Amino acid sequence: MRFILILAALLLTGPALAQADLHPLAPVVACSALTATDLTRIGGAGSTVTAAAETTSDGIAVCSVTGTLAPKVNFQVLLPMTTWTQRYLQVGCGGLCGNISLRSGASGGCQVLNDGGFVMAATDMGHSGMGAEWGLDDGLRADFAHRAQHITALAAKALIQAFYGQAPAFAYFNGCSDGGREALMEAMRYPDDFDGIIAGAPAMLFQVQNTLHHGWLARANTDADGHAILLSAKLPALHAAVMSACDAQDGLA
């Protein structure tokens, strides 16, 4: 716990001490030029930027870049067009991942982040969807365990360098649950990737936690004869019963 708090403190105090010095920087190349960024030295043969286009995210003008790092690590990076204050935030992925989510989690209350001062990035950690077939592959397991977040950090920093002409002054990682585990793996295996880390509720006993979690999900909805208790056809009746019993408690119509 102490370790996690120290890492969080680095995140909270670092930018505050240097905030006055971190003025916004403008891009030095067009967003579309980032499709030419060479990522093979980071992810190996087959690594590429698949798209780079200007768009908006939460009202902030950004250059949205998507790509793949070999063999199957998909990522997305959002680079502010006019508001970047030389900071980078990478977001961890919960559960077994399989998707790209840029929800900022515990760092969401940071005003500089809300104002578009950060480049943000996330990865699907080397597989797409909810299936678990990737768990049979040694390389894909390594990507999920630690490699995907590391090479995503390297790729995002390469794109930052290409887009703004300089590296980020501060780089941070924020994750919870399996994202918290990813955060601690970054701190232990790749301590140079980030200046500060928030490791929320890290799922470090991975086999035990996932075995109990998924086992409970299966058993909790099964009766003594092995049949499912709740099916989709029963959900409207359950919803109506909950609303009848609880809706008036908030004092709203």
C-alpha positions in Angstrom: 0.0 0.0 0.0 2.8 2.4 0.9 4.4 1.7 -2.5 1.2 2.6 -4.3 0.7 5.8 -2.3 4.2 6.9 -3.1 3.6 6.4 -6.8 0.4 8.3 -6.6 2.1 11.1 -4.8 4.6 11.5 -7.6 1.7 11.9 -10.0 0.0 14.5 -7.9 3.0 16.6 -6.9 5.1 16.5 -10.1 2.9 18.5 -12.4 1.9 20.9 -9.7 5.5 21.9 -9.0 6.3 22.5 -12.7 2.9 23.6 -13.9 4.0 27.2 -14.6 6.8 26.1 -16.8 4.7 23.8 -19.0 3.2 26.1 -21.6 1.1 24.7 -24.5 3.0 23.6 -27.6 1.7 23.4 -31.1 2.3 20.6 -33.6 5.2 20.9 -36.0 3.7 18.6 -38.6 0.3 17.8 -39.9 -1.7 15.1 -38.2 -1.8 13.0 -41.3 2.0 13.0 -41.4 2.0 10.6 -38.4 1.0 7.7 -40.7 4.6 7.7 -41.8 6.0 7.1 -38.3 8.2 4.0 -38.2 7.2 1.7 -35.3 9.1 -1.4 -36.4 12.0 -0.6 -34.1 9.5 -0.7 -31.2 7.1 -3.5 -32.0 9.0 -5.4 -34.7 8.1 -6.2 -38.3 4.5 -5.5 -39.1 4.1 -2.7 -36.6 2.4 0.3 -38.3 0.3 3.4 -37.8 -3.0 2.5 -39.5 -4.7 6.0 -39.3 -4.2 9.5 -38.2 -7.0 12.1 -38.4 -8.1 15.3 -36.7 -11.2 15.0 -34.6 -12.6 16.1 -31.2 -12.6 14.3 -27.9 -14.7 15.7 -25.0 -14.7 19.0 -26.9 -10.9 19.1 -27.4 -9.4 19.2 -30.9 -7.1 16.2 -31.2 -5.1 14.2 -33.7 -6.4 10.6 -33.2 -3.8 8.0 -34.1 -4.5 4.3 -34.3 -2.0 1.5 -35.0 -0.8 -2.0 -34.3 2.4 -3.2 -32.7 3.4 -6.7 -33.7 2.0 -9.2 -33.4 -1.5 -7.9 -32.3 -1.1 -5.0 -29.9 -3.6 -2.4 -31.0 -3.4 1.1 -29.6 -4.9 4.6 -29.9 -3.2 7.9 -29.1 -5.0 11.3 -28.8 -2.7 14.2 -29.4 -4.2 17.7 -28.6 -3.9 20.2 -31.5 -3.6 23.4 -29.5 -3.7 22.6 -25.8 -0.8 20.1 -25.1 1.1 21.1 -22.0 3.9 18.6 -22.5 2.3 15.9 -20.4 1.5 12.3 -21.3 -1.1 9.9 -19.7 -1.4 6.2 -20.5 -4.5 4.5 -19.3 -4.6 0.9 -18.1 -7.2 -1.7 -19.0 -9.3 -3.7 -16.6 -10.4 -7.3 -16.6 -8.9 -9.3 -19.4 -8.9 -6.2 -21.6 -9.5 -6.9 -25.3 -10.6 -3.4 -26.1 -9.2 0.1 -26.1 -10.6 2.5 -23.5 -9.4 6.0 -22.9 -11.4 6.6 -19.7 -9.0 8.4 -17.4 -10.2 6.9 -14.1 -8.8 8.3 -10.9 -7.0 11.1 -12.8 -10.2 12.4 -14.3 -10.5 15.2 -11.8 -7.3 16.8 -12.9 -8.2 20.2 -14.5 -5.2 20.2 -16.8 -6.3 16.8 -18.2 -9.9 18.0 -18.6 -8.6 21.1 -20.5 -6.8 18.9 -23.0 -3.3 19.4 -21.6 -2.4 15.7 -21.9 -1.6 13.4 -24.8 -3.5 10.2 -23.9 -3.1 6.6 -25.0 -4.4 3.1 -24.4 -4.0 -0.4 -25.8 -6.1 -3.6 -26.0 -3.1 -5.5 -24.7 -2.7 -7.7 -27.7 -6.1 -9.3 -28.3 -9.6 -8.1 -29.2 -12.9 -9.2 -27.7 -13.9 -11.2 -24.7 -12.6 -14.6 -25.8 -9.7 -16.3 -24.0 -8.1 -18.2 -26.8 -5.1 -15.9 -26.7 -4.3 -17.4 -23.3 -3.0 -20.5 -25.1 -0.2 -18.5 -26.8 3.0 -17.8 -24.9 3.7 -14.5 -26.8 0.2 -13.2 -26.4 0.2 -14.0 -22.7 3.5 -12.0 -22.4 1.8 -9.1 -24.2 -1.0 -9.1 -21.7 1.3 -9.6 -18.7 3.6 -6.6 -19.4 4.8 -6.1 -22.9 1.8 -4.4 -24.5 1.7 -1.5 -22.1 5.5 -1.0 -22.4 5.6 -0.9 -26.2 2.5 1.3 -26.3 4.3 3.8 -24.1 7.3 3.7 -26.5 5.1 4.1 -29.5 3.1 7.0 -28.0 6.3 8.8 -27.1 7.6 8.3 -30.7 4.4 9.9 -32.0 4.7 12.8 -29.5 8.2 13.4 -30.7 7.2 13.4 -34.3 4.1 15.5 -33.8 5.4 18.2 -31.5 9.1 18.0 -32.1 9.9 17.1 -28.5 9.4 14.4 -25.9 6.8 14.9 -23.1 8.2 16.6 -20.0 6.2 14.2 -17.7 4.7 10.8 -18.4 2.1 9.1 -16.2 0.2 5.8 -16.0 -3.2 5.3 -14.4 -4.9 1.9 -14.0 -7.3 0.1 -11.7 -7.9 -3.7 -11.1 -6.0 -5.4 -13.9 -5.0 -1.9 -14.8 -3.5 -1.6 -11.3 -1.6 -4.8 -11.9 -0.3 -3.3 -15.2 0.7 -0.2 -13.3 2.8 -2.2 -10.9 4.3 -4.3 -13.7 5.4 -1.0 -15.4 7.0 0.2 -12.2 8.8 -3.1 -11.6 9.8 -4.0 -15.2 10.0 -0.6 -17.0 10.7 2.1 -14.4 11.9 4.5 -17.0 8.5 4.6 -18.9 6.7 6.9 -16.4 7.4 9.6 -13.9 4.4 8.8 -11.8 1.9 5.9 -11.5 -1.5 5.4 -10.0 -1.9 1.7 -9.3 -5.6 1.3 -8.1 -6.8 -2.0 -6.5 -4.1 -4.0 -8.4 -5.3 -7.6 -9.2 -2.0 -9.2 -8.4 -3.2 -12.7 -7.4 -4.4 -13.1 -11.0 -5.1 -16.8 -11.1 -6.9 -16.9 -7.8 -8.9 -13.7 -8.3 -10.0 -14.7 -11.8 -10.8 -18.3 -10.9 -13.0 -17.2 -8.0 -14.6 -14.3 -9.9 -15.6 -16.3 -13.0 -16.5 -19.4 -11.0 -18.8 -17.3 -8.9 -20.4 -15.7 -12.0 -21.3 -19.2 -13.3 -22.5 -20.6 -10.0 -24.5 -17.6 -8.8 -26.9 -17.9 -11.6 -27.3 -21.7 -11.5 -30.0 -23.6 -9.5 -29.5 -26.9 -7.7 -30.4 -28.8 -10.9 -27.8 -26.9 -13.0 -30.2 -24.7 -14.8 -29.8 -20.9 -15.3 -31.9 -19.0 -12.9 -32.1 -15.6 -14.7 -32.5 -15.5 -18.4 -33.0 -12.5 -20.6 -36.8 -13.1 -20.7 -37.0 -12.6 -17.0 -35.2 -9.2 -16.9 -38.3 -7.1 -17.6 -40.1 -8.6 -14.6 -37.0 -8.2 -12.4 -36.7 -4.5 -13.5 -40.4 -3.9 -12.8 -40.1 -5.4 -9.3 -37.0 -3.4 -8.5 -38.6 -0.1 -9.6 -41.8 -0.9 -7.6 -39.8 -1.5 -4.5 -37.1 1.1 -4.7 -38.0 3.9 -7.1 -39.8 6.1 -4.5 -36.8 6.0 -2.2 -34.9 8.8 -4.0 -37.9 11.2 -3.7 -38.0 11.7 -7.5 -40.8 10.8 -9.8 
